[in-house]
Amino acid sequence: MTAYNQTRRALWLSLLMVVIASTAAVATRFASARVSIEAIVTVQYLVCLLLCLPITLRPGLANLKTGRMGLHFFRGAAGVLGFYLFYGALAHIPMVDAVLLRQSAPLTVPLVAYVWSRERIAASAWGPLLIGFAGILMILRPGPEGLNWWHAGGFVSALCLSISMVATHKLASTEPASRILLYYFLLSLACVAPFSASDYDKLHWLDWAAMLYVGVAIYITLRLYTRAYAIAPAHAIAPINYLAVVLGAFWGWLIWGQVPDVWSVSGSALVIVGGLLTVYLARGPVGTGGHTATGRGNP
């Protein structure tokens, strides 16, 4: 297969990933009207774990052996906190704002890499970062009455996602992808399940269907993400992830009648411009905006 055909296939895989992820966000917002966020996240990770187990165990139990359990646990904790805050934001603020704030994660990856490993931020990265953060401030809109805490939670969700990206990058130096995913699902489930033990009484079958769909959809998006970024350069396909913002606005308008205001639209435009410039300039390791920094689908 030629490089052109590989990139075209990766684009289609990424498009499918973004569409499925947007429907998972819709199902999450639907379920969160009656179900606790803890229950939604617990069911999501349980479904993902059950789907992941056969693939991980196919080589045998030896595939579970790891010497980096601490980093696995840290990555899982960051991932589960990120999902919890993202789902909370979906339930309390316009869908397009929650999705856009989550998609701002690549802008914070260079900062996380600097704090974690003192990896230098390239001079060319500061312009896109400042543009993107200006857009985030427009969406957050802190005023005299204070900050909308669920908007702030959406941004912290992106920060958690960027921490997860950097941790995954470090784990990938010694761990296979199947093991990383298995421990991510298992440890994340262990973190959140105790807080949802009493949240399943008298749930409607539609709530169960929505939660199960979220779990299956998240797992499928992870598989599509892994395949797409394995066969084509990140800078060639990552921009399609910003379609999630458009889809978030579309679903929010179609189902809940949410119309983005001028601040959200302007802020979204700046974040997208900053993100696209970050992707365009991505040529080095994670700390300078490379492949890992563009991995928006990775939890």
C-alpha positions as a printed NumPy array, in Angstrom:
array([[  0.   ,   0.   ,   0.   ],
       [  1.389,   3.411,  -0.989],
       [  1.935,   6.199,   1.516],
       [ -0.933,   8.131,  -0.101],
       [ -3.341,   5.216,   0.282],
       [ -2.199,   4.625,   3.865],
       [ -2.839,   8.258,   4.758],
       [ -6.234,   8.206,   3.052],
       [ -7.18 ,   5.053,   4.968],
       [ -5.974,   6.611,   8.219],
       [ -8.103,   9.69 ,   7.516],
       [-11.202,   7.522,   7.112],
       [-10.388,   5.637,  10.309],
       [ -9.913,   8.954,  12.149],
       [-13.178,  10.301,  10.755],
       [-15.03 ,   7.199,  11.936],
       [-13.321,   7.518,  15.338],
       [-14.435,  11.138,  15.753],
       [-18.034,  10.384,  14.733],
       [-18.314,   7.44 ,  17.139],
       [-16.721,   9.463,  19.954],
       [-19.251,  12.25 ,  19.389],
       [-22.149,   9.794,  19.706],
       [-20.587,   8.5  ,  22.944],
       [-20.64 ,  12.078,  24.254],
       [-24.333,  12.319,  23.341],
       [-25.08 ,   9.042,  25.153],
       [-23.137,  10.271,  28.19 ],
       [-25.102,  13.512,  28.376],
       [-28.354,  11.564,  28.001],
       [-27.474,   9.115,  30.784],
       [-26.097,  11.781,  33.139],
       [-29.583,  13.257,  33.549],
       [-30.496,  10.253,  35.734],
       [-27.271,   8.336,  36.394],
       [-24.26 ,   9.408,  38.441],
       [-21.046,  10.206,  36.604],
       [-19.295,   7.581,  38.753],
       [-21.663,   4.891,  37.475],
       [-21.188,   5.916,  33.842],
       [-17.393,   5.865,  34.143],
       [-17.457,   2.538,  36.012],
       [-19.57 ,   0.811,  33.359],
       [-17.395,   2.333,  30.631],
       [-14.184,   0.916,  32.077],
       [-15.773,  -2.465,  32.874],
       [-16.943,  -2.866,  29.274],
       [-13.555,  -1.775,  27.914],
       [-11.754,  -4.189,  30.255],
       [-13.911,  -7.14 ,  29.19 ],
       [-13.342,  -6.332,  25.512],
       [ -9.603,  -5.88 ,  26.039],
       [ -8.942,  -9.051,  28.045],
       [ -9.055, -11.624,  25.19 ],
       [ -6.546,  -9.671,  23.096],
       [ -4.163,  -9.06 ,  25.99 ],
       [ -4.256, -12.638,  27.261],
       [ -3.901, -14.244,  23.83 ],
       [ -0.062, -14.462,  24.163],
       [ -0.459, -15.929,  27.668],
       [ -0.354, -14.723,  31.264],
       [  3.272, -13.659,  30.813],
       [  1.949, -10.665,  28.866],
       [  0.643,  -9.231,  32.149],
       [  4.102,  -8.97 ,  33.71 ],
       [  5.237,  -5.388,  34.225],
       [  7.852,  -3.569,  36.247],
       [  6.124,  -0.176,  35.933],
       [  2.938,  -0.629,  37.92 ],
       [  3.33 ,   2.755,  39.6  ],
       [  3.309,   4.587,  36.278],
       [  0.377,   2.448,  35.081],
       [ -1.57 ,   3.459,  38.186],
       [ -0.687,   7.144,  37.796],
       [ -1.769,   7.102,  34.178],
       [ -5.02 ,   5.358,  35.114],
       [ -5.793,   7.891,  37.861],
       [ -5.205,  10.803,  35.465],
       [ -7.376,   9.151,  32.826],
       [-10.309,   8.427,  35.123],
       [-10.236,  11.949,  36.593],
       [-10.167,  13.362,  33.063],
       [-13.194,  11.334,  31.978],
       [-15.069,  12.178,  35.193],
       [-14.573,  15.921,  34.685],
       [-15.357,  15.719,  30.96 ],
       [-18.603,  13.864,  31.592],
       [-19.486,  16.309,  34.366],
       [-18.869,  19.201,  31.985],
       [-21.048,  17.553,  29.334],
       [-23.886,  17.435,  31.853],
       [-23.604,  21.068,  32.983],
       [-22.347,  23.265,  30.127],
       [-23.058,  23.489,  26.377],
       [-21.802,  20.398,  24.581],
       [-19.615,  22.34 ,  22.153],
       [-17.787,  24.037,  25.054],
       [-17.141,  20.728,  26.847],
       [-15.868,  19.033,  23.678],
       [-13.698,  22.001,  22.683],
       [-12.103,  22.238,  26.122],
       [-11.352,  18.504,  26.024],
       [ -9.829,  18.911,  22.563],
       [ -7.46 ,  21.567,  23.891],
       [ -5.351,  18.832,  25.53 ],
       [ -2.538,  18.962,  22.928],
       [ -1.909,  22.6  ,  23.865],
       [ -0.993,  21.572,  27.415],
       [  1.192,  18.567,  26.492],
       [  4.406,  20.655,  26.091],
       [  3.8  ,  22.232,  29.509],
       [  3.205,  18.85 ,  31.157],
       [  6.325,  17.413,  29.501],
       [  8.364,  20.375,  30.756],
       [  7.14 ,  20.021,  34.35 ],
       [  7.545,  16.224,  34.267],
       [ 10.862,  15.804,  32.462],
       [ 12.154,  19.348,  31.935],
       [ 11.813,  18.829,  28.184],
       [ 12.443,  22.156,  26.479],
       [  9.529,  23.868,  24.761],
       [ 10.594,  24.885,  21.268],
       [ 10.503,  28.616,  20.56 ],
       [  8.191,  27.999,  17.588],
       [  5.624,  26.363,  19.913],
       [  4.965,  29.454,  22.027],
       [  2.941,  31.286,  19.372],
       [  0.387,  28.46 ,  18.892],
       [  0.249,  27.918,  22.666],
       [ -0.567,  31.577,  23.344],
       [ -3.211,  31.622,  20.599],
       [ -4.814,  28.468,  21.946],
       [ -4.816,  29.634,  25.566],
       [ -6.332,  32.967,  24.536],
       [ -9.193,  30.962,  23.03 ],
       [ -9.556,  28.93 ,  26.229],
       [ -9.813,  32.127,  28.28 ],
       [-12.562,  33.37 ,  25.954],
       [-14.519,  30.173,  26.566],
       [-13.911,  30.172,  30.327],
       [-14.827,  33.886,  30.521],
       [-13.874,  34.571,  34.159],
       [-15.797,  37.618,  35.335],
       [-16.566,  39.609,  38.492],
       [-18.925,  36.857,  39.647],
       [-16.149,  34.273,  39.322],
       [-15.414,  31.311,  37.107],
       [-17.93 ,  28.77 ,  35.825],
       [-16.521,  25.744,  37.616],
       [-17.753,  23.222,  35.072],
       [-15.998,  25.141,  32.307],
       [-12.88 ,  25.032,  34.477],
       [-13.492,  21.31 ,  35.024],
       [-13.597,  20.81 ,  31.252],
       [-10.178,  22.415,  30.95 ],
       [ -8.753,  20.363,  33.838],
       [-10.104,  17.328,  31.972],
       [ -7.892,  18.317,  29.038],
       [ -4.934,  18.729,  31.39 ],
       [ -5.541,  15.209,  32.757],
       [ -5.697,  13.902,  29.197],
       [ -2.349,  15.52 ,  28.376],
       [ -0.827,  13.945,  31.516],
       [ -2.175,  10.594,  30.319],
       [ -0.613,  11.197,  26.894],
       [  2.824,  11.886,  28.353],
       [  2.56 ,   8.887,  30.7  ],
       [  1.544,   6.66 ,  27.782],
       [  4.518,   7.906,  25.781],
       [  6.832,   6.912,  28.631],
       [  5.156,   3.527,  29.141],
       [  5.377,   2.73 ,  25.427],
       [  9.17 ,   2.576,  25.665],
       [  8.918,  -0.773,  27.505],
       [  5.26 ,  -1.874,  27.431],
       [  3.157,  -3.242,  24.524],
       [ -0.049,  -1.374,  23.679],
       [ -2.313,  -4.234,  24.798],
       [ -0.752,  -4.28 ,  28.284],
       [ -0.943,  -0.493,  28.609],
       [ -4.646,  -0.551,  27.762],
       [ -5.426,  -3.489,  30.047],
       [ -3.827,  -1.9  ,  33.095],
       [ -5.377,   1.436,  32.217],
       [ -8.87 ,  -0.07 ,  32.193],
       [ -8.265,  -2.268,  35.239],
       [ -6.705,   0.386,  37.472],
       [ -9.158,   3.075,  36.386],
       [-12.022,   0.72 ,  37.19 ],
       [-10.528,   0.073,  40.632],
       [-10.283,   3.838,  41.236],
       [-13.906,   4.674,  40.446],
       [-15.981,   1.512,  41.096],
       [-16.126,   1.868,  44.915],
       [-17.769,   5.283,  44.526],
       [-20.614,   3.949,  42.353],
       [-21.601,   0.817,  44.298],
       [-25.005,   2.215,  45.345],
       [-25.831,   4.085,  42.121],
       [-27.538,   1.354,  40.083],
       [-30.91 ,   1.011,  41.805],
       [-34.035,   1.555,  39.711],
       [-32.2  ,   2.501,  36.527],
       [-34.233,   2.399,  33.309],
       [-33.117,   0.02 ,  30.588],
       [-32.377,   3.04 ,  28.379],
       [-29.862,   4.256,  30.961],
       [-28.143,   0.869,  30.923],
       [-28.166,   0.869,  27.11 ],
       [-26.592,   4.339,  27.02 ],
       [-23.861,   3.389,  29.499],
       [-23.061,   0.133,  27.698],
       [-22.922,   1.992,  24.399],
       [-20.48 ,   4.519,  25.864],
       [-18.172,   1.673,  26.945],
       [-18.258,  -0.068,  23.568],
       [-17.84 ,   3.227,  21.692],
       [-14.849,   4.314,  23.773],
       [-13.167,   0.957,  23.191],
       [-13.792,   1.124,  19.428],
       [-12.409,   4.68 ,  19.238],
       [ -9.243,   3.528,  21.019],
       [ -8.767,   0.705,  18.523],
       [ -9.39 ,   3.038,  15.575],
       [ -7.024,   5.614,  17.051],
       [ -4.255,   3.059,  17.488],
       [ -4.633,   1.776,  13.945],
       [ -4.859,   5.212,  12.305],
       [ -1.769,   6.605,  14.022],
       [  0.155,   3.407,  13.295],
       [ -0.176,   3.694,   9.517],
       [  0.122,   7.444,   8.881],
       [  2.004,  10.47 ,  10.278],
       [  0.224,  12.237,  13.108],
       [  0.544,  15.666,  11.486],
       [ -1.286,  14.39 ,   8.401],
       [ -4.398,  13.101,  10.165],
       [ -4.631,  14.828,  13.558],
       [ -6.445,  17.961,  12.24 ],
       [ -9.529,  15.852,  11.52 ],
       [ -9.992,  15.49 ,  15.283],
       [-11.261,  19.067,  15.411],
       [-14.351,  17.863,  13.573],
       [-15.382,  16.763,  17.074],
       [-16.006,  20.423,  17.932],
       [-18.322,  20.832,  14.939],
       [-20.147,  17.616,  15.791],
       [-20.436,  18.707,  19.428],
       [-22.083,  21.94 ,  18.311],
       [-24.358,  20.033,  15.9  ],
       [-25.567,  17.472,  18.48 ],
       [-25.991,  20.177,  21.125],
       [-28.169,  22.226,  18.774],
       [-30.137,  19.288,  17.324],
       [-30.997,  17.508,  20.584],
       [-30.808,  20.151,  23.33 ],
       [-31.304,  23.393,  21.397],
       [-27.916,  24.768,  22.444],
       [-26.697,  27.633,  20.258],
       [-23.054,  28.682,  20.867],
       [-22.62 ,  32.359,  21.674],
       [-20.05 ,  34.612,  20.027],
       [-17.532,  34.018,  22.826],
       [-17.672,  30.241,  22.405],
       [-17.394,  30.476,  18.617],
       [-14.482,  32.926,  18.754],
       [-12.698,  30.964,  21.468],
       [-13.2  ,  27.712,  19.575],
       [-11.694,  29.264,  16.461],
       [ -8.582,  30.373,  18.369],
       [ -8.129,  26.984,  20.056],
       [ -8.48 ,  25.196,  16.718],
       [ -5.983,  27.557,  15.053],
       [ -3.542,  27.062,  17.918],
       [ -4.005,  23.298,  17.783],
       [ -3.553,  23.115,  14.017],
       [ -0.392,  25.217,  14.212],
       [  0.891,  22.912,  16.962],
       [  0.249,  19.899,  14.721],
       [  1.849,  21.617,  11.714],
       [  4.983,  22.427,  13.683],
       [  5.139,  18.967,  15.303],
       [  8.396,  17.353,  14.284],
       [ 10.131,  16.359,  17.522],
       [  9.507,  14.328,  20.694],
       [  6.488,  14.658,  22.957],
       [  7.815,  17.694,  24.784],
       [  8.065,  19.747,  21.588],
       [  4.693,  18.816,  20.132],
       [  5.428,  15.536,  18.393],
       [  3.34 ,  12.462,  17.768],
       [  2.053,  12.009,  21.291],
       [  0.962,  15.616,  21.543],
       [ -1.515,  15.113,  18.738],
       [ -3.122,  12.015,  20.154],
       [ -6.521,  13.443,  21.006],
       [ -8.257,  10.124,  21.072],
       [ -6.094,   8.632,  23.771],
       [ -7.663,   8.773,  27.197]])
